[in-house]
């Protein structure tokens, strides 16, 4: 039986829709439990395979926020893609 796209699970009060990679629902839930990180603005979990905004915290430590109107206080100047426990495709747009 072929997997259905997207894979949909509920995790930490959020509906998670994953189109790529194609994995089963129990595997997606396991990835969420293992690799999610906390949003520094709202305290809710950011699951893997999600766009994130980035704050530079003390000592250069990166802190992550949801890229939505409620949480993103960084605008689009600092953003990336939260993967399996690490940041991918970090973009920093310098102001003129």
PyMOL Python script that loads the backbone (N, CA, C, O; Angstrom):
from pymol import cmd

cmd.read_pdbstr("""\
ATOM      1  N   UNK A   1       0.842  -1.186   0.000  1.00  0.00           N
ATOM      2  CA  UNK A   1       0.000   0.000   0.000  1.00  0.00           C
ATOM      3  C   UNK A   1       0.880   1.240   0.000  1.00  0.00           C
ATOM      4  O   UNK A   1       1.790   1.349   0.821  1.00  0.00           O
ATOM      5  N   UNK A   2       0.625   2.168  -0.901  1.00  0.00           N
ATOM      6  CA  UNK A   2       1.428   3.381  -1.033  1.00  0.00           C
ATOM      7  C   UNK A   2       1.105   4.362   0.094  1.00  0.00           C
ATOM      8  O   UNK A   2      -0.030   4.420   0.569  1.00  0.00           O
ATOM      9  N   UNK A   3       2.103   5.128   0.517  1.00  0.00           N
ATOM     10  CA  UNK A   3       1.906   6.149   1.534  1.00  0.00           C
ATOM     11  C   UNK A   3       1.070   7.284   0.955  1.00  0.00           C
ATOM     12  O   UNK A   3       1.170   7.608  -0.228  1.00  0.00           O
ATOM     13  N   UNK A   4       0.242   7.884   1.814  1.00  0.00           N
ATOM     14  CA  UNK A   4      -0.598   8.995   1.394  1.00  0.00           C
ATOM     15  C   UNK A   4       0.140  10.300   1.650  1.00  0.00           C
ATOM     16  O   UNK A   4       0.735  10.479   2.712  1.00  0.00           O
ATOM     17  N   UNK A   5       0.106  11.203   0.694  1.00  0.00           N
ATOM     18  CA  UNK A   5       0.777  12.499   0.831  1.00  0.00           C
ATOM     19  C   UNK A   5      -0.293  13.570   0.967  1.00  0.00           C
ATOM     20  O   UNK A   5      -1.229  13.552   0.168  1.00  0.00           O
ATOM     21  N   UNK A   6      -0.233  14.492   1.902  1.00  0.00           N
ATOM     22  CA  UNK A   6       0.821  14.603   2.910  1.00  0.00           C
ATOM     23  C   UNK A   6       0.583  13.657   4.079  1.00  0.00           C
ATOM     24  O   UNK A   6      -0.517  13.143   4.280  1.00  0.00           O
ATOM     25  N   UNK A   7       1.653  13.446   4.841  1.00  0.00           N
ATOM     26  CA  UNK A   7       1.525  12.731   6.102  1.00  0.00           C
ATOM     27  C   UNK A   7       1.025  13.745   7.126  1.00  0.00           C
ATOM     28  O   UNK A   7       1.558  14.852   7.209  1.00  0.00           O
ATOM     29  N   UNK A   8       0.014  13.383   7.902  1.00  0.00           N
ATOM     30  CA  UNK A   8      -0.588  14.307   8.862  1.00  0.00           C
ATOM     31  C   UNK A   8      -0.571  13.671  10.246  1.00  0.00           C
ATOM     32  O   UNK A   8      -0.985  12.524  10.417  1.00  0.00           O
ATOM     33  N   UNK A   9      -0.085  14.428  11.237  1.00  0.00           N
ATOM     34  CA  UNK A   9      -0.135  14.007  12.632  1.00  0.00           C
ATOM     35  C   UNK A   9      -0.473  15.213  13.490  1.00  0.00           C
ATOM     36  O   UNK A   9      -0.315  16.356  13.061  1.00  0.00           O
ATOM     37  N   UNK A  10      -0.935  14.955  14.695  1.00  0.00           N
ATOM     38  CA  UNK A  10      -1.107  16.023  15.667  1.00  0.00           C
ATOM     39  C   UNK A  10       0.009  15.877  16.689  1.00  0.00           C
ATOM     40  O   UNK A  10       0.217  14.804  17.255  1.00  0.00           O
ATOM     41  N   UNK A  11       0.728  16.982  16.916  1.00  0.00           N
ATOM     42  CA  UNK A  11       1.856  16.966  17.853  1.00  0.00           C
ATOM     43  C   UNK A  11       1.850  18.269  18.639  1.00  0.00           C
ATOM     44  O   UNK A  11       1.831  19.352  18.053  1.00  0.00           O
ATOM     45  N   UNK A  12       1.868  18.168  19.941  1.00  0.00           N
ATOM     46  CA  UNK A  12       1.937  19.330  20.842  1.00  0.00           C
ATOM     47  C   UNK A  12       0.871  20.368  20.492  1.00  0.00           C
ATOM     48  O   UNK A  12       1.149  21.567  20.478  1.00  0.00           O
ATOM     49  N   UNK A  13      -0.345  19.906  20.211  1.00  0.00           N
ATOM     50  CA  UNK A  13      -1.449  20.812  19.913  1.00  0.00           C
ATOM     51  C   UNK A  13      -1.424  21.412  18.522  1.00  0.00           C
ATOM     52  O   UNK A  13      -2.208  22.315  18.232  1.00  0.00           O
ATOM     53  N   UNK A  14      -0.551  20.937  17.660  1.00  0.00           N
ATOM     54  CA  UNK A  14      -0.435  21.456  16.289  1.00  0.00           C
ATOM     55  C   UNK A  14      -0.698  20.327  15.296  1.00  0.00           C
ATOM     56  O   UNK A  14      -0.316  19.181  15.533  1.00  0.00           O
ATOM     57  N   UNK A  15      -1.352  20.658  14.186  1.00  0.00           N
ATOM     58  CA  UNK A  15      -1.466  19.693  13.097  1.00  0.00           C
ATOM     59  C   UNK A  15      -0.242  19.849  12.218  1.00  0.00           C
ATOM     60  O   UNK A  15       0.048  20.947  11.744  1.00  0.00           O
ATOM     61  N   UNK A  16       0.475  18.767  11.997  1.00  0.00           N
ATOM     62  CA  UNK A  16       1.698  18.770  11.209  1.00  0.00           C
ATOM     63  C   UNK A  16       1.397  18.099   9.874  1.00  0.00           C
ATOM     64  O   UNK A  16       0.933  16.959   9.837  1.00  0.00           O
ATOM     65  N   UNK A  17       1.660  18.804   8.781  1.00  0.00           N
ATOM     66  CA  UNK A  17       1.490  18.281   7.427  1.00  0.00           C
ATOM     67  C   UNK A  17       2.864  18.192   6.783  1.00  0.00           C
ATOM     68  O   UNK A  17       3.564  19.200   6.682  1.00  0.00           O
ATOM     69  N   UNK A  18       3.256  17.011   6.350  1.00  0.00           N
ATOM     70  CA  UNK A  18       4.570  16.823   5.740  1.00  0.00           C
ATOM     71  C   UNK A  18       4.411  16.207   4.355  1.00  0.00           C
ATOM     72  O   UNK A  18       3.898  15.097   4.208  1.00  0.00           O
ATOM     73  N   UNK A  19       4.861  16.945   3.344  1.00  0.00           N
ATOM     74  CA  UNK A  19       4.797  16.476   1.959  1.00  0.00           C
ATOM     75  C   UNK A  19       6.077  15.770   1.535  1.00  0.00           C
ATOM     76  O   UNK A  19       6.036  14.808   0.768  1.00  0.00           O
ATOM     77  N   UNK A  20       7.222  16.252   2.038  1.00  0.00           N
ATOM     78  CA  UNK A  20       8.505  15.707   1.626  1.00  0.00           C
ATOM     79  C   UNK A  20       9.455  15.790   2.810  1.00  0.00           C
ATOM     80  O   UNK A  20       9.668  16.890   3.320  1.00  0.00           O
ATOM     81  N   UNK A  21      10.019  14.722   3.264  1.00  0.00           N
ATOM     82  CA  UNK A  21      10.012  13.384   2.699  1.00  0.00           C
ATOM     83  C   UNK A  21       8.703  12.656   3.025  1.00  0.00           C
ATOM     84  O   UNK A  21       8.015  12.993   3.989  1.00  0.00           O
ATOM     85  N   UNK A  22       8.379  11.672   2.219  1.00  0.00           N
ATOM     86  CA  UNK A  22       7.185  10.863   2.446  1.00  0.00           C
ATOM     87  C   UNK A  22       7.528   9.799   3.479  1.00  0.00           C
ATOM     88  O   UNK A  22       8.352   8.919   3.230  1.00  0.00           O
ATOM     89  N   UNK A  23       6.890   9.890   4.641  1.00  0.00           N
ATOM     90  CA  UNK A  23       7.096   8.912   5.719  1.00  0.00           C
ATOM     91  C   UNK A  23       5.741   8.593   6.337  1.00  0.00           C
ATOM     92  O   UNK A  23       4.767   9.314   6.120  1.00  0.00           O
ATOM     93  N   UNK A  24       5.682   7.529   7.092  1.00  0.00           N
ATOM     94  CA  UNK A  24       4.421   7.138   7.735  1.00  0.00           C
ATOM     95  C   UNK A  24       4.156   8.035   8.947  1.00  0.00           C
ATOM     96  O   UNK A  24       5.073   8.666   9.472  1.00  0.00           O
ATOM     97  N   UNK A  25       2.908   8.087   9.383  1.00  0.00           N
ATOM     98  CA  UNK A  25       2.514   8.934  10.509  1.00  0.00           C
ATOM     99  C   UNK A  25       3.257   8.592  11.803  1.00  0.00           C
ATOM    100  O   UNK A  25       3.718   9.509  12.484  1.00  0.00           O
ATOM    101  N   UNK A  26       3.395   7.309  12.175  1.00  0.00           N
ATOM    102  CA  UNK A  26       4.154   7.017  13.398  1.00  0.00           C
ATOM    103  C   UNK A  26       5.619   7.488  13.329  1.00  0.00           C
ATOM    104  O   UNK A  26       6.185   7.917  14.335  1.00  0.00           O
ATOM    105  N   UNK A  27       6.219   7.404  12.146  1.00  0.00           N
ATOM    106  CA  UNK A  27       7.611   7.870  11.987  1.00  0.00           C
ATOM    107  C   UNK A  27       7.690   9.392  12.104  1.00  0.00           C
ATOM    108  O   UNK A  27       8.631   9.916  12.701  1.00  0.00           O
ATOM    109  N   UNK A  28       6.713  10.106  11.542  1.00  0.00           N
ATOM    110  CA  UNK A  28       6.692  11.565  11.648  1.00  0.00           C
ATOM    111  C   UNK A  28       6.522  11.984  13.098  1.00  0.00           C
ATOM    112  O   UNK A  28       7.199  12.904  13.557  1.00  0.00           O
ATOM    113  N   UNK A  29       5.644  11.338  13.813  1.00  0.00           N
ATOM    114  CA  UNK A  29       5.443  11.659  15.218  1.00  0.00           C
ATOM    115  C   UNK A  29       6.726  11.417  16.016  1.00  0.00           C
ATOM    116  O   UNK A  29       7.069  12.210  16.893  1.00  0.00           O
ATOM    117  N   UNK A  30       7.426  10.336  15.719  1.00  0.00           N
ATOM    118  CA  UNK A  30       8.697  10.040  16.390  1.00  0.00           C
ATOM    119  C   UNK A  30       9.737  11.127  16.075  1.00  0.00           C
ATOM    120  O   UNK A  30      10.472  11.548  16.968  1.00  0.00           O
ATOM    121  N   UNK A  31       9.805  11.580  14.823  1.00  0.00           N
ATOM    122  CA  UNK A  31      10.732  12.662  14.461  1.00  0.00           C
ATOM    123  C   UNK A  31      10.394  13.941  15.209  1.00  0.00           C
ATOM    124  O   UNK A  31      11.292  14.636  15.685  1.00  0.00           O
ATOM    125  N   UNK A  32       9.107  14.260  15.319  1.00  0.00           N
ATOM    126  CA  UNK A  32       8.694  15.463  16.051  1.00  0.00           C
ATOM    127  C   UNK A  32       9.118  15.391  17.507  1.00  0.00           C
ATOM    128  O   UNK A  32       9.636  16.362  18.058  1.00  0.00           O
ATOM    129  N   UNK A  33       8.898  14.241  18.131  1.00  0.00           N
ATOM    130  CA  UNK A  33       9.258  14.080  19.533  1.00  0.00           C
ATOM    131  C   UNK A  33      10.767  14.167  19.749  1.00  0.00           C
ATOM    132  O   UNK A  33      11.217  14.663  20.782  1.00  0.00           O
ATOM    133  N   UNK A  34      11.532  13.698  18.803  1.00  0.00           N
ATOM    134  CA  UNK A  34      12.992  13.670  18.956  1.00  0.00           C
ATOM    135  C   UNK A  34      13.662  14.992  18.586  1.00  0.00           C
ATOM    136  O   UNK A  34      14.616  15.398  19.251  1.00  0.00           O
ATOM    137  N   UNK A  35      13.184  15.674  17.539  1.00  0.00           N
ATOM    138  CA  UNK A  35      13.926  16.800  16.986  1.00  0.00           C
ATOM    139  C   UNK A  35      13.269  18.169  17.109  1.00  0.00           C
ATOM    140  O   UNK A  35      13.834  19.148  16.622  1.00  0.00           O
ATOM    141  N   UNK A  36      12.112  18.281  17.731  1.00  0.00           N
ATOM    142  CA  UNK A  36      11.483  19.594  17.873  1.00  0.00           C
ATOM    143  C   UNK A  36      12.293  20.471  18.807  1.00  0.00           C
ATOM    144  O   UNK A  36      13.041  19.981  19.653  1.00  0.00           O
ATOM    145  N   UNK A  37      12.131  21.781  18.639  1.00  0.00           N
ATOM    146  CA  UNK A  37      12.807  22.738  19.507  1.00  0.00           C
ATOM    147  C   UNK A  37      11.773  23.740  19.999  1.00  0.00           C
ATOM    148  O   UNK A  37      10.712  23.889  19.392  1.00  0.00           O
ATOM    149  N   UNK A  38      12.071  24.416  21.074  1.00  0.00           N
ATOM    150  CA  UNK A  38      11.114  25.337  21.676  1.00  0.00           C
ATOM    151  C   UNK A  38      11.215  26.728  21.054  1.00  0.00           C
ATOM    152  O   UNK A  38      12.314  27.232  20.824  1.00  0.00           O
ATOM    153  N   UNK A  39      10.063  27.343  20.784  1.00  0.00           N
ATOM    154  CA  UNK A  39       9.992  28.731  20.318  1.00  0.00           C
ATOM    155  C   UNK A  39      10.261  29.641  21.511  1.00  0.00           C
ATOM    156  O   UNK A  39       9.600  29.520  22.542  1.00  0.00           O
ATOM    157  N   UNK A  40      11.229  30.556  21.383  1.00  0.00           N
ATOM    158  CA  UNK A  40      11.578  31.423  22.510  1.00  0.00           C
ATOM    159  C   UNK A  40      10.526  32.493  22.766  1.00  0.00           C
ATOM    160  O   UNK A  40      10.521  33.099  23.837  1.00  0.00           O
ATOM    161  N   UNK A  41       9.630  32.741  21.804  1.00  0.00           N
ATOM    162  CA  UNK A  41       8.591  33.749  22.014  1.00  0.00           C
ATOM    163  C   UNK A  41       7.339  33.189  22.674  1.00  0.00           C
ATOM    164  O   UNK A  41       6.819  33.802  23.606  1.00  0.00           O
ATOM    165  N   UNK A  42       6.841  32.045  22.221  1.00  0.00           N
ATOM    166  CA  UNK A  42       5.575  31.528  22.755  1.00  0.00           C
ATOM    167  C   UNK A  42       5.743  30.294  23.633  1.00  0.00           C
ATOM    168  O   UNK A  42       4.818  29.933  24.360  1.00  0.00           O
ATOM    169  N   UNK A  43       6.905  29.638  23.583  1.00  0.00           N
ATOM    170  CA  UNK A  43       7.146  28.461  24.392  1.00  0.00           C
ATOM    171  C   UNK A  43       6.607  27.165  23.812  1.00  0.00           C
ATOM    172  O   UNK A  43       6.820  26.097  24.385  1.00  0.00           O
ATOM    173  N   UNK A  44       5.901  27.245  22.667  1.00  0.00           N
ATOM    174  CA  UNK A  44       5.394  26.033  22.034  1.00  0.00           C
ATOM    175  C   UNK A  44       6.505  25.389  21.206  1.00  0.00           C
ATOM    176  O   UNK A  44       7.535  26.006  20.934  1.00  0.00           O
ATOM    177  N   UNK A  45       6.276  24.154  20.816  1.00  0.00           N
ATOM    178  CA  UNK A  45       7.291  23.408  20.081  1.00  0.00           C
ATOM    179  C   UNK A  45       7.292  23.758  18.595  1.00  0.00           C
ATOM    180  O   UNK A  45       6.240  23.985  17.998  1.00  0.00           O
ATOM    181  N   UNK A  46       8.485  23.798  18.010  1.00  0.00           N
ATOM    182  CA  UNK A  46       8.674  23.953  16.569  1.00  0.00           C
ATOM    183  C   UNK A  46       9.108  22.590  16.052  1.00  0.00           C
ATOM    184  O   UNK A  46      10.197  22.120  16.381  1.00  0.00           O
ATOM    185  N   UNK A  47       8.259  21.948  15.239  1.00  0.00           N
ATOM    186  CA  UNK A  47       8.613  20.613  14.753  1.00  0.00           C
ATOM    187  C   UNK A  47       9.666  20.681  13.649  1.00  0.00           C
ATOM    188  O   UNK A  47       9.873  21.737  13.051  1.00  0.00           O
ATOM    189  N   UNK A  48      10.332  19.555  13.377  1.00  0.00           N
ATOM    190  CA  UNK A  48      11.278  19.533  12.262  1.00  0.00           C
ATOM    191  C   UNK A  48      10.560  19.771  10.938  1.00  0.00           C
ATOM    192  O   UNK A  48       9.340  19.628  10.846  1.00  0.00           O
ATOM    193  N   UNK A  49      11.326  20.135   9.918  1.00  0.00           N
ATOM    194  CA  UNK A  49      10.819  20.433   8.570  1.00  0.00           C
ATOM    195  C   UNK A  49       9.985  21.711   8.565  1.00  0.00           C
ATOM    196  O   UNK A  49       8.984  21.792   7.853  1.00  0.00           O
ATOM    197  N   UNK A  50      10.389  22.719   9.358  1.00  0.00           N
ATOM    198  CA  UNK A  50       9.638  23.956   9.545  1.00  0.00           C
ATOM    199  C   UNK A  50      10.539  25.165   9.305  1.00  0.00           C
ATOM    200  O   UNK A  50      11.713  25.151   9.675  1.00  0.00           O
ATOM    201  N   UNK A  51       9.987  26.211   8.685  1.00  0.00           N
ATOM    202  CA  UNK A  51      10.696  27.481   8.564  1.00  0.00           C
ATOM    203  C   UNK A  51      10.738  28.139   9.936  1.00  0.00           C
ATOM    204  O   UNK A  51       9.746  28.113  10.665  1.00  0.00           O
ATOM    205  N   UNK A  52      11.868  28.726  10.296  1.00  0.00           N
ATOM    206  CA  UNK A  52      12.030  29.385  11.595  1.00  0.00           C
ATOM    207  C   UNK A  52      12.655  30.759  11.429  1.00  0.00           C
ATOM    208  O   UNK A  52      13.410  31.007  10.489  1.00  0.00           O
ATOM    209  N   UNK A  53      12.324  31.652  12.363  1.00  0.00           N
ATOM    210  CA  UNK A  53      13.028  32.916  12.511  1.00  0.00           C
ATOM    211  C   UNK A  53      14.101  32.702  13.561  1.00  0.00           C
ATOM    212  O   UNK A  53      13.986  31.807  14.397  1.00  0.00           O
ATOM    213  N   UNK A  54      15.147  33.523  13.521  1.00  0.00           N
ATOM    214  CA  UNK A  54      16.290  33.294  14.406  1.00  0.00           C
ATOM    215  C   UNK A  54      16.650  34.570  15.164  1.00  0.00           C
ATOM    216  O   UNK A  54      16.828  35.632  14.566  1.00  0.00           O
ATOM    217  N   UNK A  55      16.755  34.451  16.477  1.00  0.00           N
ATOM    218  CA  UNK A  55      17.288  35.506  17.342  1.00  0.00           C
ATOM    219  C   UNK A  55      18.699  35.096  17.716  1.00  0.00           C
ATOM    220  O   UNK A  55      18.966  33.921  17.970  1.00  0.00           O
ATOM    221  N   UNK A  56      19.594  36.058  17.748  1.00  0.00           N
ATOM    222  CA  UNK A  56      20.927  35.761  18.259  1.00  0.00           C
ATOM    223  C   UNK A  56      20.919  36.079  19.744  1.00  0.00           C
ATOM    224  O   UNK A  56      20.802  37.235  20.150  1.00  0.00           O
ATOM    225  N   UNK A  57      21.045  35.033  20.543  1.00  0.00           N
ATOM    226  CA  UNK A  57      21.019  35.173  21.991  1.00  0.00           C
ATOM    227  C   UNK A  57      22.390  35.499  22.545  1.00  0.00           C
ATOM    228  O   UNK A  57      23.304  35.867  21.807  1.00  0.00           O
ATOM    229  N   UNK A  58      22.521  35.360  23.852  1.00  0.00           N
ATOM    230  CA  UNK A  58      23.788  35.641  24.514  1.00  0.00           C
ATOM    231  C   UNK A  58      24.872  34.702  24.010  1.00  0.00           C
ATOM    232  O   UNK A  58      24.609  33.533  23.725  1.00  0.00           O
ATOM    233  N   UNK A  59      26.076  35.211  23.904  1.00  0.00           N
ATOM    234  CA  UNK A  59      27.237  34.442  23.453  1.00  0.00           C
ATOM    235  C   UNK A  59      27.050  33.884  22.050  1.00  0.00           C
ATOM    236  O   UNK A  59      27.654  32.867  21.711  1.00  0.00           O
ATOM    237  N   UNK A  60      26.217  34.532  21.217  1.00  0.00           N
ATOM    238  CA  UNK A  60      26.024  34.108  19.836  1.00  0.00           C
ATOM    239  C   UNK A  60      25.160  32.868  19.649  1.00  0.00           C
ATOM    240  O   UNK A  60      25.057  32.347  18.539  1.00  0.00           O
ATOM    241  N   UNK A  61      24.538  32.392  20.726  1.00  0.00           N
ATOM    242  CA  UNK A  61      23.678  31.210  20.633  1.00  0.00           C
ATOM    243  C   UNK A  61      22.405  31.587  19.886  1.00  0.00           C
ATOM    244  O   UNK A  61      21.767  32.592  20.198  1.00  0.00           O
ATOM    245  N   UNK A  62      22.041  30.772  18.895  1.00  0.00           N
ATOM    246  CA  UNK A  62      20.834  31.048  18.113  1.00  0.00           C
ATOM    247  C   UNK A  62      19.608  30.525  18.853  1.00  0.00           C
ATOM    248  O   UNK A  62      19.604  29.411  19.376  1.00  0.00           O
ATOM    249  N   UNK A  63      18.561  31.365  18.882  1.00  0.00           N
ATOM    250  CA  UNK A  63      17.283  30.984  19.467  1.00  0.00           C
ATOM    251  C   UNK A  63      16.255  31.045  18.350  1.00  0.00           C
ATOM    252  O   UNK A  63      16.346  31.907  17.477  1.00  0.00           O
ATOM    253  N   UNK A  64      15.271  30.138  18.362  1.00  0.00           N
ATOM    254  CA  UNK A  64      14.360  29.990  17.243  1.00  0.00           C
ATOM    255  C   UNK A  64      12.942  30.405  17.595  1.00  0.00           C
ATOM    256  O   UNK A  64      12.492  30.232  18.727  1.00  0.00           O
ATOM    257  N   UNK A  65      12.237  30.963  16.595  1.00  0.00           N
ATOM    258  CA  UNK A  65      10.837  31.363  16.738  1.00  0.00           C
ATOM    259  C   UNK A  65      10.050  30.857  15.542  1.00  0.00           C
ATOM    260  O   UNK A  65      10.600  30.645  14.461  1.00  0.00           O
ATOM    261  N   UNK A  66       8.737  30.666  15.753  1.00  0.00           N
ATOM    262  CA  UNK A  66       7.860  30.322  14.633  1.00  0.00           C
ATOM    263  C   UNK A  66       7.871  31.461  13.610  1.00  0.00           C
ATOM    264  O   UNK A  66       7.964  32.631  13.982  1.00  0.00           O
ATOM    265  N   UNK A  67       7.778  31.123  12.346  1.00  0.00           N
ATOM    266  CA  UNK A  67       7.677  32.149  11.287  1.00  0.00           C
ATOM    267  C   UNK A  67       6.193  32.399  11.010  1.00  0.00           C
ATOM    268  O   UNK A  67       5.679  32.040   9.950  1.00  0.00           O
ATOM    269  N   UNK A  68       5.515  33.018  11.976  1.00  0.00           N
ATOM    270  CA  UNK A  68       4.133  33.430  11.796  1.00  0.00           C
ATOM    271  C   UNK A  68       3.966  34.818  12.399  1.00  0.00           C
ATOM    272  O   UNK A  68       4.882  35.323  13.049  1.00  0.00           O
ATOM    273  N   UNK A  69       2.820  35.436  12.194  1.00  0.00           N
ATOM    274  CA  UNK A  69       2.626  36.818  12.643  1.00  0.00           C
ATOM    275  C   UNK A  69       2.618  36.954  14.158  1.00  0.00           C
ATOM    276  O   UNK A  69       2.907  38.030  14.679  1.00  0.00           O
ATOM    277  N   UNK A  70       2.297  35.903  14.861  1.00  0.00           N
ATOM    278  CA  UNK A  70       2.254  35.967  16.316  1.00  0.00           C
ATOM    279  C   UNK A  70       3.641  35.922  16.940  1.00  0.00           C
ATOM    280  O   UNK A  70       3.889  36.598  17.939  1.00  0.00           O
ATOM    281  N   UNK A  71       4.542  35.140  16.370  1.00  0.00           N
ATOM    282  CA  UNK A  71       5.833  34.895  17.019  1.00  0.00           C
ATOM    283  C   UNK A  71       7.024  35.588  16.363  1.00  0.00           C
ATOM    284  O   UNK A  71       7.996  35.906  17.048  1.00  0.00           O
ATOM    285  N   UNK A  72       6.974  35.825  15.073  1.00  0.00           N
ATOM    286  CA  UNK A  72       8.171  36.274  14.377  1.00  0.00           C
ATOM    287  C   UNK A  72       8.463  37.745  14.619  1.00  0.00           C
ATOM    288  O   UNK A  72       7.941  38.613  13.919  1.00  0.00           O
ATOM    289  N   UNK A  73       9.302  38.022  15.615  1.00  0.00           N
ATOM    290  CA  UNK A  73       9.739  39.383  15.902  1.00  0.00           C
ATOM    291  C   UNK A  73      11.030  39.706  15.156  1.00  0.00           C
ATOM    292  O   UNK A  73      11.564  40.808  15.284  1.00  0.00           O
ATOM    293  N   UNK A  74      11.531  38.751  14.379  1.00  0.00           N
ATOM    294  CA  UNK A  74      12.778  38.965  13.653  1.00  0.00           C
ATOM    295  C   UNK A  74      12.527  39.402  12.211  1.00  0.00           C
ATOM    296  O   UNK A  74      13.473  39.713  11.487  1.00  0.00           O
ATOM    297  N   UNK A  75      11.260  39.429  11.786  1.00  0.00           N
ATOM    298  CA  UNK A  75      10.965  39.727  10.390  1.00  0.00           C
ATOM    299  C   UNK A  75      11.551  38.636   9.518  1.00  0.00           C
ATOM    300  O   UNK A  75      11.594  37.472   9.918  1.00  0.00           O
ATOM    301  N   UNK A  76      11.996  38.997   8.344  1.00  0.00           N
ATOM    302  CA  UNK A  76      12.607  37.989   7.477  1.00  0.00           C
ATOM    303  C   UNK A  76      14.115  38.182   7.372  1.00  0.00           C
ATOM    304  O   UNK A  76      14.761  37.552   6.535  1.00  0.00           O
ATOM    305  N   UNK A  77      14.683  39.044   8.211  1.00  0.00           N
ATOM    306  CA  UNK A  77      16.112  39.329   8.131  1.00  0.00           C
ATOM    307  C   UNK A  77      16.965  38.139   8.568  1.00  0.00           C
ATOM    308  O   UNK A  77      18.069  37.946   8.059  1.00  0.00           O
ATOM    309  N   UNK A  78      16.465  37.355   9.494  1.00  0.00           N
ATOM    310  CA  UNK A  78      17.190  36.184   9.976  1.00  0.00           C
ATOM    311  C   UNK A  78      16.234  35.004   9.949  1.00  0.00           C
ATOM    312  O   UNK A  78      15.308  34.936  10.756  1.00  0.00           O
ATOM    313  N   UNK A  79      16.448  34.085   9.038  1.00  0.00           N
ATOM    314  CA  UNK A  79      15.555  32.929   8.975  1.00  0.00           C
ATOM    315  C   UNK A  79      16.272  31.724   8.391  1.00  0.00           C
ATOM    316  O   UNK A  79      17.356  31.830   7.816  1.00  0.00           O
ATOM    317  N   UNK A  80      15.632  30.576   8.558  1.00  0.00           N
ATOM    318  CA  UNK A  80      16.197  29.338   8.058  1.00  0.00           C
ATOM    319  C   UNK A  80      15.172  28.228   8.120  1.00  0.00           C
ATOM    320  O   UNK A  80      13.968  28.470   8.211  1.00  0.00           O
ATOM    321  N   UNK A  81      15.669  27.015   8.071  1.00  0.00           N
ATOM    322  CA  UNK A  81      14.829  25.828   8.009  1.00  0.00           C
ATOM    323  C   UNK A  81      15.263  24.884   9.117  1.00  0.00           C
ATOM    324  O   UNK A  81      16.409  24.436   9.138  1.00  0.00           O
ATOM    325  N   UNK A  82      14.344  24.574  10.048  1.00  0.00           N
ATOM    326  CA  UNK A  82      14.667  23.661  11.141  1.00  0.00           C
ATOM    327  C   UNK A  82      14.510  22.235  10.645  1.00  0.00           C
ATOM    328  O   UNK A  82      13.418  21.823  10.254  1.00  0.00           O
ATOM    329  N   UNK A  83      15.591  21.490  10.661  1.00  0.00           N
ATOM    330  CA  UNK A  83      15.582  20.107  10.182  1.00  0.00           C
ATOM    331  C   UNK A  83      15.587  19.128  11.334  1.00  0.00           C
ATOM    332  O   UNK A  83      14.905  19.334  12.338  1.00  0.00           O
ATOM    333  N   UNK A  84      16.347  18.077  11.191  1.00  0.00           N
ATOM    334  CA  UNK A  84      16.432  17.047  12.231  1.00  0.00           C
ATOM    335  C   UNK A  84      17.398  17.499  13.318  1.00  0.00           C
ATOM    336  O   UNK A  84      18.533  17.027  13.385  1.00  0.00           O
ATOM    337  N   UNK A  85      16.942  18.417  14.168  1.00  0.00           N
ATOM    338  CA  UNK A  85      17.736  18.852  15.302  1.00  0.00           C
ATOM    339  C   UNK A  85      18.791  19.892  14.995  1.00  0.00           C
ATOM    340  O   UNK A  85      19.620  20.195  15.853  1.00  0.00           O
ATOM    341  N   UNK A  86      18.784  20.454  13.777  1.00  0.00           N
ATOM    342  CA  UNK A  86      19.743  21.514  13.472  1.00  0.00           C
ATOM    343  C   UNK A  86      19.180  22.440  12.401  1.00  0.00           C
ATOM    344  O   UNK A  86      18.216  22.114  11.707  1.00  0.00           O
ATOM    345  N   UNK A  87      19.812  23.601  12.292  1.00  0.00           N
ATOM    346  CA  UNK A  87      19.384  24.635  11.357  1.00  0.00           C
ATOM    347  C   UNK A  87      19.986  24.401   9.983  1.00  0.00           C
ATOM    348  O   UNK A  87      21.166  24.071   9.863  1.00  0.00           O
ATOM    349  N   UNK A  88      19.176  24.573   8.947  1.00  0.00           N
ATOM    350  CA  UNK A  88      19.622  24.476   7.560  1.00  0.00           C
ATOM    351  C   UNK A  88      19.273  25.782   6.838  1.00  0.00           C
ATOM    352  O   UNK A  88      18.347  26.487   7.239  1.00  0.00           O
ATOM    353  N   UNK A  89      20.000  26.093   5.801  1.00  0.00           N
ATOM    354  CA  UNK A  89      19.706  27.240   4.915  1.00  0.00           C
ATOM    355  C   UNK A  89      19.532  28.548   5.661  1.00  0.00           C
ATOM    356  O   UNK A  89      18.589  29.293   5.398  1.00  0.00           O
ATOM    357  N   UNK A  90      20.446  28.837   6.604  1.00  0.00           N
ATOM    358  CA  UNK A  90      20.379  30.084   7.357  1.00  0.00           C
ATOM    359  C   UNK A  90      20.640  31.259   6.435  1.00  0.00           C
ATOM    360  O   UNK A  90      21.620  31.275   5.690  1.00  0.00           O
ATOM    361  N   UNK A  91      19.748  32.248   6.491  1.00  0.00           N
ATOM    362  CA  UNK A  91      19.884  33.460   5.679  1.00  0.00           C
ATOM    363  C   UNK A  91      19.881  34.655   6.599  1.00  0.00           C
ATOM    364  O   UNK A  91      19.005  34.800   7.451  1.00  0.00           O
ATOM    365  N   UNK A  92      20.877  35.518   6.420  1.00  0.00           N
ATOM    366  CA  UNK A  92      20.970  36.742   7.209  1.00  0.00           C
ATOM    367  C   UNK A  92      21.049  37.892   6.234  1.00  0.00           C
ATOM    368  O   UNK A  92      22.014  38.003   5.478  1.00  0.00           O
ATOM    369  N   UNK A  93      20.044  38.751   6.241  1.00  0.00           N
ATOM    370  CA  UNK A  93      20.004  39.904   5.342  1.00  0.00           C
ATOM    371  C   UNK A  93      20.509  41.098   6.110  1.00  0.00           C
ATOM    372  O   UNK A  93      19.905  41.502   7.104  1.00  0.00           O
ATOM    373  N   UNK A  94      21.601  41.665   5.667  1.00  0.00           N
ATOM    374  CA  UNK A  94      22.205  42.814   6.344  1.00  0.00           C
ATOM    375  C   UNK A  94      21.453  44.090   5.968  1.00  0.00           C
ATOM    376  O   UNK A  94      21.072  44.286   4.815  1.00  0.00           O
ATOM    377  N   UNK A  95      21.250  44.949   6.962  1.00  0.00           N
ATOM    378  CA  UNK A  95      20.615  46.250   6.716  1.00  0.00           C
ATOM    379  C   UNK A  95      21.630  47.190   6.094  1.00  0.00           C
ATOM    380  O   UNK A  95      22.828  47.087   6.359  1.00  0.00           O
ATOM    381  N   UNK A  96      21.149  48.106   5.266  1.00  0.00           N
ATOM    382  CA  UNK A  96      22.037  49.092   4.623  1.00  0.00           C
ATOM    383  C   UNK A  96      22.401  50.192   5.576  1.00  0.00           C
ATOM    384  O   UNK A  96      23.138  51.107   5.211  1.00  0.00           O
TER     385      UNK A  96
END
""", "prot")
cmd.dss("prot")
cmd.show_as("cartoon", "prot")
cmd.util.cbc("prot")
cmd.orient("prot")
